[in-house]
Amino acid sequence: MSIPASLFRQVLGSFATGIVVVTARDADGLPLGVTVNSFTSVSLHPPLVLFCLDNASTTLAAFKAAGHFAINILREDQQAVSAHFARKGRAGDPAGAFGAIAHHIGPHSGAALIENCLGHIECEREALLPGGDHTILLGRVLALSITEAAGTTSRPLLYFRGRYQKLGAEH
Ligand SMILES: Cc1cc2nc3c(=O)[nH]c(=O)nc-3n(C[C@H](O)[C@H](O)[C@H](O)COP(=O)(O)O)c2cc1C
């Protein structure tokens, strides 16, 4: 049975997710990042996470070459950060890769850790796996932290049916 692409997107888009920016350092040592919602935890022993990157992504080659990456979990007020790293072709524009987005370099991964995220996860690449028109990047967690900055929201940015969302009332 062939699956219509529009139905696939519609149904899979009904699975609400958080949003992360995955960062790495390219061959020239410059930081790069891409917005993804295909991030998930995989295993606790050993601690593994994964995300999937489109084979057409201009940043895939750099992620393949880099031995490490970092996950930045976006907060509900970081929609502009998500949009920034969802723009194509920043890999060829190192000066504009981060623009005004404040970050520091993670000591365990060498990848950028974006300020004010809900949490950061620094990883060593464990495996690259084929995933159809995407590549699955499996990472072993080296270090992780949660941000509880005083006076700021600790609510996540969500994605559902092609739109940004915020958490509703708690149950
Ligand atoms: C909320 C959201 C989630 C996304 N999730 C993914 C994803 O899981 N994998 C992916 O390859 N692209 C994903 N994208 C698209 C990439 O962010 C976008 O294609 C990016 O511009 C790729 O740039 P590049 O080709 O320069 O690497 C997502 C975009 C948004 C806004």
Ligand as a Chemical Component Dictionary entry (heavy atoms), coordinates in Angstrom:
data_LIG
# 
_chem_comp.id                   LIG 
_chem_comp.type                 NON-POLYMER 
_chem_comp.pdbx_formal_charge   0 
_chem_comp.three_letter_code    LIG 
# 
loop_
_chem_comp_atom.comp_id 
_chem_comp_atom.atom_id 
_chem_comp_atom.alt_atom_id 
_chem_comp_atom.type_symbol 
_chem_comp_atom.charge 
_chem_comp_atom.model_Cartn_x 
_chem_comp_atom.model_Cartn_y 
_chem_comp_atom.model_Cartn_z 
_chem_comp_atom.pdbx_ordinal 
LIG C1  C1  C 0 9.665  22.663 14.414 1  
LIG C2  C2  C 0 10.612 22.157 13.366 2  
LIG C3  C3  C 0 11.077 20.849 13.420 3  
LIG C4  C4  C 0 11.962 20.358 12.454 4  
LIG N1  N1  N 0 12.427 19.070 12.566 5  
LIG C5  C5  C 0 13.330 18.597 11.675 6  
LIG C6  C6  C 0 13.880 17.290 11.827 7  
LIG O1  O1  O 0 13.571 16.566 12.758 8  
LIG N2  N2  N 0 14.793 16.881 10.914 9  
LIG C7  C7  C 0 15.184 17.676 9.854  10 
LIG O2  O2  O 0 16.011 17.238 9.054  11 
LIG N3  N3  N 0 14.678 18.919 9.695  12 
LIG C8  C8  C 0 13.768 19.398 10.579 13 
LIG N4  N4  N 0 13.260 20.663 10.448 14 
LIG C9  C9  C 0 13.675 21.455 9.284  15 
LIG C10 C10 C 0 15.046 22.047 9.442  16 
LIG O3  O3  O 0 15.126 22.855 10.598 17 
LIG C11 C11 C 0 15.308 22.908 8.192  18 
LIG O4  O4  O 0 15.150 22.143 7.030  19 
LIG C12 C12 C 0 16.668 23.510 8.214  20 
LIG O5  O5  O 0 16.569 24.668 7.469  21 
LIG C13 C13 C 0 17.717 22.653 7.588  22 
LIG O6  O6  O 0 18.768 23.505 7.202  23 
LIG P1  P1  P 0 20.013 22.941 6.419  24 
LIG O7  O7  O 0 19.506 22.278 5.165  25 
LIG O8  O8  O 0 20.815 24.165 6.142  26 
LIG O9  O9  O 0 20.673 21.959 7.324  27 
LIG C14 C14 C 0 12.377 21.184 11.397 28 
LIG C15 C15 C 0 11.924 22.514 11.335 29 
LIG C16 C16 C 0 11.045 23.000 12.307 30 
LIG C17 C17 C 0 10.575 24.422 12.238 31 
# 
loop_
_chem_comp_bond.comp_id 
_chem_comp_bond.atom_id_1 
_chem_comp_bond.atom_id_2 
_chem_comp_bond.value_order 
_chem_comp_bond.pdbx_ordinal 
LIG C1  C2  SING 1  
LIG C2  C3  SING 2  
LIG C2  C16 DOUB 3  
LIG C3  C4  DOUB 4  
LIG C4  N1  SING 5  
LIG C4  C14 SING 6  
LIG N1  C5  DOUB 7  
LIG C5  C6  SING 8  
LIG C5  C8  SING 9  
LIG C6  O1  DOUB 10 
LIG C6  N2  SING 11 
LIG N2  C7  SING 12 
LIG C7  O2  DOUB 13 
LIG C7  N3  SING 14 
LIG N3  C8  DOUB 15 
LIG C8  N4  SING 16 
LIG N4  C9  SING 17 
LIG N4  C14 SING 18 
LIG C9  C10 SING 19 
LIG C10 O3  SING 20 
LIG C10 C11 SING 21 
LIG C11 O4  SING 22 
LIG C11 C12 SING 23 
LIG C12 O5  SING 24 
LIG C12 C13 SING 25 
LIG C13 O6  SING 26 
LIG O6  P1  SING 27 
LIG P1  O7  DOUB 28 
LIG P1  O8  SING 29 
LIG P1  O9  SING 30 
LIG C14 C15 DOUB 31 
LIG C15 C16 SING 32 
LIG C16 C17 SING 33 
# 
